[in-house]
Amino acid sequence: FPVTIPPELATDPNFIARFTELVPGLSRLEHPHLARIHNAFSFKEGFALVSEFIADSLPLREVCPSEADVLRMVRQLASALDYVHSQRMMHGSIKLSNIVVKQTDKGMDALLTDCGFSSLIHPVSVLGRVYHYIADWMQSHGHLQIMKEAYLPGSPDWGKLSALQHSFCERFFFLAPEQKLADRALLATHKVDGYALGVLTYYLLTETFPEGCFPMPSQLRASVS
């Protein structure tokens, strides 16, 4: 199925150069746990990628895997990333929405999608989009009054704040430290994928994100061995 590149990038000469340079390599990637990019094309409004359609799959966030399934899927994703890195590339944007799951006779199989998309978009632009998304959402819902209110006035709308928290966590917690700072984002290497995979493993085992000095998964859930 086609994945349309955001229109604001379509006229960016740097993006066009990266698109032309990187897409041929991305389309050659082939691994059983990696959603393939079949083709890329340009049209009047911009650019698009044709990515593999994974039939009978569900987003990772919609499944409740057992510990055995978590370990199985993490091994599969690690294998896919090892292959990507062997091709001198990196994913760069691992998160829950970039992983789909299929149920098989042997257990859950995970497939990584959107591989290399963050390489097409400037790393600082990726970080800026995270910050912009949060600020724009808060402003549109009346939760942001710049230079006027230090705190949210009145009773909070927990439903809306929960959606905001989910969107923020979906992006921010999977970023390695160097990806969170604009002046260091360009220094990011394939090691950021290992960081994100570790965060993902912890989240799948505990349903919480690791922050600071965090406890072992077995300390949060007795069922985790």
N, C-alpha and C positions, 0 to 999 in steps of 0.2 A: 504494500500500500504506500501511497505517496506521503512524504513528510515535507511540508512547505517550510522553507527557511523564512524567519521573520523579515517582513518587508523593509524594516529599517536598516538591514544589513545588505540589501540588494544593490545599493549604490555605493557601498564602502569598498574602495579599491583594494584595501588590505584584505578584506574578506574574500573578494573575488579572486585575488591571487592565491590565498590559502585554499579556497575551494578547488581551483584548477589544479593545484599542486597535490593536495591530499586525497581527494575523492578516488582517483584511480587505485591508490594503495588500499584504501578502506574497502573498496569493492572486491578486492582480491582476498580479503580475510575470509577464511572458511574453517569453522570449528563447530562441533555438534552442540555446543552450548552458547553459541553466538548467533544472534539474528543477523542474517546477511544483508548487505546493501547491494541490490541488483543493478541499479542504474542511477544516473543523475542527469538532470536536464535543466535548461533555462527557458523561461517564457517571459512574456511581456512584463509581468508583475515581479519577477525575481527568479529564484532558484528552488529546486525541489529534489529530494532524494527518494528513490523507490526502494523501500525496505521490505524485507521478508514478512509475510503474514503468518503468524503462528496460530494455527487453528486449534480450537478446543483448549485454549490457555486462559489463565486468569492472572491479573496483576498480583504480585507478591503480597501486597498489603491486604488482599482479600482472602488469604488463606491462613490457616492456623496449623503450621507444620509441627510435627513431633520433634523431639531432640534428634532422633535418628534421621528424619528428613532434613533437618537443619544441617547436620554434618554432611549428609549426602549432597545437598545443594551447594554448600560452601566449597566442597571439594571440586564440584563441577565448575563453579564460577572461578575458582583459583586456577583450574586448568585452562579455562578460556583466557584469563588474564595473562597467564604465563605464555600462552601462544601469541597473544597480541603484543606482549613485550618483546618476544623473540623476533617479531617483525619490525622492531624499532618504533613502535607506536604505543599509545596508552589510551585508556578510556577517558579518564579525567573527570567524570561526572556520574559516578556510581551512586544510586539512590533507589528507594523502594519502587518508584514509578518507572525505573529503567530495567526492571526484572520481571519476567513473566514465568508462570509455573504451569507445567502439564503433569497430570496424574498418570502414572504408568503402573504396570503390574509389579514393578520393583520398588515403587515409591515415587516421590515427587522429583521431577526434573526441572531445573532452572535454566532459563536462557537470558542472556544479557543483551539488551537492545541499546540503540543510540551510541554505539561504540565510535569514539573519535569525534563526536559532534562538538565537544568542548575545544578540540584542536582547531576546528574550523572557525570558531568564534574566539576572539581575543580573550585571554584569561581574565583581564581586568574588566572586560565587558560582562563576563559571566558573573563576577562578584558584584558589579554594579547593578546587574539585573535583579539579584537577590535583594539588595538593599532597596532598590526602587520599587520592587513588587510589594514589599512590606509597607513602605511609606505610602504608596498609592492606595493600598487596600485600607489602611487605617484612616487616611484622609477621606476616602469615598464613603466610609461608614461613620464618619463623625468622631473618630477616636483620636484625631491628630489636629492640634491647634498649635502650629509652630510659633514659638516665642510668646505664647499666651498662657498655656497651662503646663505645669510641670508634671501633673498626674492626670489620670483619666477621671473626669468629674462624674458624680452620680453612681448609680449601681451599674456594674459591668454586665454586658450581654455575654453570658458565658458561652452561648452557642456560637456567636460570631468570633469571640476570642479563641475558642477551641479550633475553629477553622483556620484562623490566623496562625495559631501555634503549630497546627499540622503543616501548613504551607511552609512556615519558617523552618521547622525541623526537617521537612522533606529535603530541603536544600542545604541548610547551614551545617547541621551536625555531621554530615558526611564529608565536609571540606577539611582537608588537612590544614594544619596551622599556616603553612606558607601560602595556601590558597585564600586565606581569610584577610590577608594584608595586600593592598594594592601594589605596594612597592616590592613585594616578594612574589607575587603571583606568577611573574614571568619565569621564576626559578623552579617552578613545579616540574617534577619528573615523574616517571612511571611509579615511583614510590607512593604517590598519592593514592593510587589504586589499592595498594596493600593496606594503607590506613583506612580507606573507606570500607574495604572488605572486613576489616577487624570490627569497625563500628557496626556494620550490618550483622555480623555474627553475634555480637553482644546483644543487639536489639532483638534479633529473632529468638534468642534464648531467654531474654528477660522482659521484653516489651518496654524497655527503658533505654535511653541513650547514655553512653558513658561520658561523664563529665568530671574533670579534676581528678581527685584521688577516689576512684570508684571501686566498689566491692566486686569480688569475683561473682560470676553468674550463680554458682552454687550457694552463695550466701544470700542471694535474693530469692532463689527458687530451690526448694529442697529436692525437687524432681530432677534437677540438672546434675548429672554425674560428673 
